Amino acid sequence: MKRFILDRYILREWARILVVTALGFPLISVAFALTDNIDEHLQRNIPPKDIAIGYAYSLPEYTFMALPAAVLFATVFTLGSLSRHSELTATTASGRSIWRTIVPVLLAALVTSGIALELGEWAPTATMRNLEYLGKREVRSTASRFGFVYRADAGWVYAVRALNLKDNVMTDVVLEREGPGPEYPTLVVQSPRAQYDTLDHRWTLRKARLRVLPGLTGEVSFTFDSLRQKSLVETPADLLVEPKEPREMRYAELGRYIDDLERSGGDGRRLRVRQALKIAVPFTCIIIALFGAPLAITAPKSSGAFGVGVSLATTVVFLLLVQLSEGIGAGGLLPPVVAAWVPNALFAVLGIVLLIRVPT
């Protein structure tokens, strides 16, 4: 176990700096956001308690974005301290290579990437609560919804006048699937009332009318006392969900939203980049550690100011690259997924080059 003493020491120092930075950056961001918006919140008569809870719910999103910077600070300051105090020289003289010394830092960064992935899936729910407490989003009703449009799978769009969850009833329902021509015609189903059966989990549309529109001219129409539409598989609770902003959606949910948007003719490239960033940003933790470790080691016994400067500069450059990649992906110069991973790829190449050049 003695051979792992240095590993435990490095991990302890690394984790201490990581926790302080990962908590400190979000708290500073929250403080700035609160200062900028406090007048607006008070003018809208939002209770101070709700303001405090709302900003507390914003911490997961800020922490998710701050974790790569926190990993960089922890890596640079931990290894930089070993370099300044000649501890790396001592470990090298004892037969332990520089690369072996870096291993615990890279493993810790890998674990942090996994934590960031989980946090990225939980943050959208917290963000939604943040918007509700600050009055930027109406609190969702749990019993009814009126005058809404729901975009389902396979190109179907539902227009509903009212949905009552207590009775599991929809009124004035229109289901439409647009088609390009006779081989795949447009279908429209209309019904004044639809009832959901909780036993077989299906909707029954009463006095329904089915219209088949094969092209610009002509129409075939059928009427039914009751009709069960195969595509209508959503439960009343599914239909009750209010529309969300992309930042309020998890990875899979955002993917479904983008699919629906593109089926309706919208441009989903920018959102594709944002979806890919939900995976790319957590993996930045391991990439940024790979980049920061050789920088800290090769710094010639510099002071802590070097670590602060390198960390801040690298963070700013990385955020600029993320913004640039989003624009490139949205503009179609690169596929959205490729564009989202460009910053990681650049820093990975630089990190490997720097690591190879580290004197051993």
C-alpha positions, 0 to 999 in steps of 0.5 A, a space after each residue: 500500500 505504500 506505493 499508493 501513498 503519492 496517488 492518495 495524496 494527489 487525489 486528495 489535493 485534486 478533489 479538494 480543489 475540484 470541490 471548491 472550484 465546482 461549487 465556487 464558480 456556480 455560486 459566483 454565477 448565481 450571485 451575478 445573476 441575482 444582482 442583475 435581476 433582483 429589481 425585476 423579481 421584486 417588481 413582479 412581486 415574487 416572494 423572497 423565498 421563491 427567489 432563493 429557491 429558484 436560484 438554488 435550482 439553477 445551481 445544477 445547470 451552472 455546475 454542469 457547465 463549470 465542471 470542465 473548468 473545475 477539473 482544469 483548475 484542480 489539475 493545474 494547481 495540484 500538479 503545478 504545486 508538485 512541480 514548484 516544490 520539486 516533488 516531481 523531481 524527487 518522484 522521478 529520481 525514485 524511479 516513478 515516471 511522470 506519466 505514472 504520476 499523472 495517472 490518478 489525475 486522469 482517472 479522477 477526471 474520468 470519474 468526474 466525466 461520469 458525474 457530469 453525464 448524470 448531472 447533465 440529465 438531472 439539470 434540465 428538471 432543476 432548470 424547469 423548476 428554476 423558471 417556475 419559481 422565478 415566474 418565467 414559466 407557468 406552473 403546469 396544471 395537473 388536471 387540465 389543459 386547453 387549446 393546445 397542439 401536440 406533435 406526435 411520432 410518425 408525423 401526426 399532429 394533434 389539435 385539442 380544444 380541452 383535456 380533462 385529466 380527471 375524466 380522461 376526456 378530450 373535446 374537439 379533437 383533430 388528428 392530422 398526418 400530412 402526406 406528399 401525395 396519393 401514395 402517402 395521402 394526408 389523413 385528418 381525423 375529427 372527433 367532438 369527444 375522445 375518452 381514454 380507457 384506463 384498462 386497455 390504455 387506448 383512446 376511443 373517438 366518438 362520432 369520428 370522421 376520417 378524411 383521406 386527402 390524396 392530393 390537391 383535388 379529391 377527398 374520401 370521407 368516412 364517419 364512425 360511431 366510435 373509432 380507435 386511432 392506432 397512432 394515438 398512443 399517448 396517455 392523458 398525462 403525456 398530453 398534459 405536459 406543457 411545451 419546454 425550452 431545449 434547456 429544460 429537456 434531457 438528451 433523449 427528450 431533446 432528440 425526440 423534439 428535434 425529430 418532430 421539429 424536422 418532420 414539420 419542416 423546421 431546422 434542427 441543426 443548432 439543436 442537434 449541436 446542443 444535444 451533442 454538447 450534452 455528451 461532449 461537455 462531460 467528456 471535456 473533463 478528461 480531455 481538459 485534464 489531459 491538456 492541463 497536466 503537461 502544462 502544469 508539469 512543464 511550467 518552470 517552478 512558476 507561482 500560483 498566478 501561472 495556474 490561474 492565468 492558464 486555467 482562465 485563458 483555457 476556459 475562455 478559449 474553450 467556451 469561445 470554441 463551443 460557441 463557434 462550433 455551435 454556429 458552424 454546426 447550425 450553418 451546415 459547414 460541419 455535421 452537428 455532432 462533429 461540430 460539437 466535438 471539434 473543441 474536444 478534438 483540438 484540445 485532445 490533440 494539443 494535450 497528447 502533443 504536450 504530454 509526449 514532450 514532457 521530459 521523463 
